[in-house]
C-alpha cells in the first residue's frame, strides 16, 4: 500500500552539532534561533521503522509510501530541493512524505523501477523546504557491468579532496538512522551486491556538495539545488569535490581519480 505519512520533529542543536563536528568544522556552531544550514534538514525527521519493516539490505520495505518492489537492490539516484524560507534551530515542523511517481523500465542490466518521493518540510501551504528524492530499485548486480563515470567537465574553478573513512560512514549512518548495509557491511557490499567495496551515502555526498558550493560562494543563500548520482562513490577511492561559479549559481561535481564524473549537481542562489 502507498499513501502519505507525516512526522513531526524539533530542530534540535545536537544533530547539527554532531554533523558539523564530523563533516563541516568550519560551519558556524549551532545556536538556538539561528538558521539551520541549507540541506541539513536531512538530519531530522528520522524514520521509526521496526526491523520487520526493512528489506534484507536494510532499506525500508514498508514505510507507508513506496509499495513493495520485488527487486533486491535499492540505491539513491538524486534529488531536487527548493528552499522557500529558512528553518531555524528550535522550530518544530511537520514532514509530509508521499509517492510522487513510479516507473517500471528495462535497461541493459534488466528490470529497474524508478521512484520519486515528494517531501514537504513545514506546512503544506507554507513550506520551508520541498524535496523530490529519486531512488532506483535494481535486480542482482552484474560485476561485469559496473556503472561508469561520465566524461569530466571542461574546466572548474574550485577543487577540494574528499577524504572519508569508515568512521565518517558510521557516524552518518548513525545520525540519519540509515541501516542500508552497503554503507557498513563489507561482505554484503562485495558478495551480495557485487560492489568492490563500501559505498558512500548518496545523501551525504549531496550535503557535502551543497556545503562546498555555499562555502566557495561566500555564504550565499541557495534557492534551489539539484543533484544526480552518475556512478557510485566508493570508500577509499581517491575522489574530489569540484565546481565553478555560473550566473546566479554554480555547477558542481564529484570527480574520480581520472577526472570522470561520479556525481553532478547545480545550485541557484537567491541572494
Secondary structure, DSSP 8 states (H G I E B T S, - for coil): ---EEEEEEE--HHHHHHHHHHH-TTS----TTSB--TTGGGGSS-----GGGB-TTSSBS--SSS-----SEEEEEEEEEEE-S--BTT-EEEEEEEEEEEEEEEETTEEEEEEEEEEEEEETTEEEEEEEEEEEEE-S--GGG----B---S--SEEEE----HHHHHHHHHHHT---GGGT-HHIIIIIS--SS-B--HHHHHHHHHHHHHHHTTS--EEEEEEEE-S--BTTS--EEEEEEETTEEEEEEE-TTS-EEEEEEEEE--
